[in-house]
């Protein structure tokens, strides 16, 4: 499910799936932020994840947001949740990483709720040619 969402919103080769060994610290920080950010209202845990590095110099977050929203709504039947595309001042390091995140969240299904989240770093990753990290997550209570 996350693979299809990622391919729809951030298709390769311009944006490339990030192998597990790449940007481990930034990925771990994004997961930690997501779980903390949603913990009070949604009480969820990440059960699946997929990461993409955007093309160098990427600045069109609206394009990814639009494609992801269309896919999750039309294909997966997801309902947007009130955690709109939003910037946070969270930073996991003062010297080497993203200063904030933008998030979209959708609820899936009528039974036990599952959620899909898309999170994008608001800044370029250090040590990359101006690339951003985008995470796709499946969450469950």
C-alpha angles and dihedrals in degrees: 000000000000091000091056092046092050093047090051097047103032109020122193141268095039091045113032131209108247116236116231095255094055122092093349094165094050091047093049090049091050092051091047092049092048094051092046093045093052098035100094101046103025105022093209138154128209109252099171134015142183128185134203132188110217122230115279113282094012114170105157103099090153090067093055092043092052095047093046092048092049093049097045093045100043103032104028099029092234121170117216114246127214097263094096126194095295143164124233128191091223113136126179093197134019094217114034120028153043117316096206148357139230118215141194121187131191131184118223130201136003101253123055102358121248123183138207119208132187116199126185127189112238093217135049117266116256115252094024132102092258098301127155128214118237120188128197115198140185112207135190134184 
